Amino acid sequence: MAWKHNGRTIQIGKAWISDDNTKYPRQWGNLTDAEKKSAGLVWEDDPVVETFDNRFYWAKGIERKLADENVVDDDGKAVTDPLTGKQAVTLGLKSIWIAQTKTTANGLLASSDWYVTRKAEASTAIPSDISTYRSAVRTATATIEKKITDCADLDAFIALFDTPVDSNKQPTGKAPIYDFPDEV
């Protein structure tokens, strides 16, 4: 939002000269709106910037695909991935978020992995709360992955990111895509 004079933005707190050589002091911002308009100033609102959620859209109105897609050239021929020698694939949201879910689960389990190693090496029992937690992480991972896989369209997928709220708009739980157990 700014005051402009014949297309020039006039900065608050800076003196300026109009096209007819009238000098205005740096306190010109103290003028009334009517005085500013009589000096040839016009108020312009900032342009409206249309936003989009880049987790789900490439650009405004251009949805990301849920499913993986084979990459083809302009002639419809398969594009080969130079690293694998196989057809290149653009991952869809489902594959991306299933991989993200596995990464999150791995991070949650990593802090207690030493219990599993200790049991394997020294036959020392894993504490029951740790075993219960690790099992809950694996169960949550499978549940989240199934919810992702079951999404029939982008709206259903986006709903996985909605945190449940009560009638007062207070959160009552975690968004389904992040519904992992609390760490022990």
PELIN-V455227 format. One record per backbone hydrogen bond with DSSP energy under -0.5 kcal/mol. CO is the residue of the C=O (numbers start at 0). NH is the residue of the N-H. E is the energy in kcal/mol with one decimal. If there is no record, write none. Layout:
BEGIN
CO,NH,E / CO,NH,E
END
This chain:
BEGIN
1,43,-2.9 / 2,9,-2.8 / 3,41,-2.9 / 4,7,-2.0 / 7,4,-2.6 / 8,10,-0.6 / 9,2,-0.6 / 10,13,-1.5 / 15,23,-3.1 / 17,20,-1.9 / 21,17,-2.8 / 23,15,-2.0 / 24,27,-1.9 / 25,12,-0.7 / 25,28,-0.5 / 26,29,-2.7 / 27,30,-1.9 / 31,35,-2.5 / 32,36,-2.4 / 33,37,-2.1 / 34,38,-1.2 / 35,40,-2.4 / 36,39,-1.6 / 39,5,-0.6 / 41,3,-2.8 / 43,1,-2.3 / 46,48,-0.5 / 47,49,-0.6 / 48,50,-0.5 / 51,53,-0.9 / 52,55,-2.1 / 52,56,-1.7 / 55,63,-2.7 / 58,61,-2.5 / 60,62,-0.8 / 61,57,-3.1 / 61,58,-0.9 / 64,92,-2.8 / 65,93,-2.1 / 65,94,-0.5 / 68,89,-3.2 / 70,78,-2.5 / 72,75,-2.1 / 76,72,-2.8 / 77,79,-0.5 / 78,87,-3.6 / 79,81,-0.6 / 80,84,-3.0 / 85,80,-3.8 / 87,70,-3.0 / 88,90,-0.7 / 89,68,-2.4 / 91,95,-2.4 / 92,96,-2.7 / 93,97,-2.1 / 94,98,-2.2 / 95,99,-2.0 / 96,100,-2.1 / 97,101,-2.2 / 98,102,-2.2 / 99,103,-2.5 / 100,104,-2.5 / 101,105,-2.6 / 102,106,-2.2 / 103,107,-2.2 / 104,108,-2.3 / 105,109,-1.8 / 106,110,-0.7 / 108,111,-1.6 / 108,112,-0.6 / 109,112,-1.1 / 111,114,-1.3 / 111,115,-0.8 / 112,116,-2.1 / 113,117,-2.8 / 114,118,-2.2 / 115,119,-2.2 / 116,120,-2.5 / 117,121,-3.2 / 117,123,-0.8 / 118,122,-1.7 / 126,129,-0.5 / 126,130,-2.3 / 127,131,-2.8 / 128,132,-2.1 / 129,133,-2.8 / 130,134,-2.2 / 131,135,-2.4 / 132,136,-2.3 / 133,137,-2.0 / 134,138,-2.5 / 135,139,-2.8 / 136,140,-2.5 / 137,141,-2.1 / 138,142,-2.4 / 139,143,-2.9 / 140,144,-2.6 / 141,145,-2.1 / 142,146,-2.3 / 143,147,-2.4 / 144,148,-2.8 / 145,149,-2.6 / 146,150,-0.5 / 147,150,-1.3 / 152,156,-1.8 / 153,157,-3.1 / 154,158,-1.8 / 155,159,-0.6 / 156,159,-1.2 / 157,160,-2.0 / 158,161,-1.5 / 159,176,-2.5 / 160,162,-0.5 / 161,175,-0.6 / 163,171,-2.7 / 163,172,-0.7 / 165,168,-2.1 / 169,165,-2.3 / 174,177,-2.1 / 175,178,-1.2 / 177,179,-2.2
END
